């Protein structure tokens, strides 16, 4: 099967398992999978049971598709994502986003754990992603373009939905939840950043850095999906003050901040009008 056929084959498989189709998709990052507990679950499908789907190999990523109701909307959620550093091709990393689009998803919510460079940030902060810088060594749209999926040269001038960002700001104000805003730098990984890399990312305009999100968002926008992104700041790399970091510490910091992130996403999904 070619790429288009694989997408349709997977979408048809999932359609055969579902009584209704979602318009809202969610990608949950490291240590942030407990949002699932807020979903009134209709169906759970393991990645290993889905044709053509990769399987997540990273601790903290469960590897399940969840279908159900959150904030009054029928959603599908990825509990566990795929990363370029795991050895996948970019088309595999972003394959679930293509399948979401084929199922009729119009709005995508993405979350991640990230390292902060902005000196105004602190561990545990939530940062609304207003823009990104793509430093991955492979572009998810490299290669043959299928016009059925999107244009050859998609614009990225308004990548993150301004209407959803404004609604998130309002939810934060009304509930005394401090929300930072900034630019997410996407890198290959799997190493955490050196002091010089943190300095470089900050100086080129980044506020936080991570190893995911950007490829998924590019593919979502290629397919004309509306996108909202949020990062949990799990470690800090301020110039002159680089914190020691490990995957376990990142998971722990993400879990501590998760209730606030879950609240924001649930309220946001409940408040927005589906396209």
Secondary structure, 3 states (H helix, E strand, C coil): CCHHHHHHHHHHHHHCCCCCCCCEEEEECCCCHHHHHHCEEEEEEEHHHCCCCCCCCCCCCCCEEEEEEECCEEEEEEECCCCHHHCCCHHHHCHHHHHHHHHCCCEEEEEEEEEECCCCCCCCCEEEEEEEEECCCCCCCCCCCCCCCCCCCCCCCCCCCHHHHHHHHHHHHHCCCCEEEEEEEECCCCCCCCHHHHHHHHHCCCCEEECCCHHHHHHHHHCCCEEEEEEEEEEEEECCEECCCCHHHHHHHHHHHHHHHHHHHHHHHHHCCCC
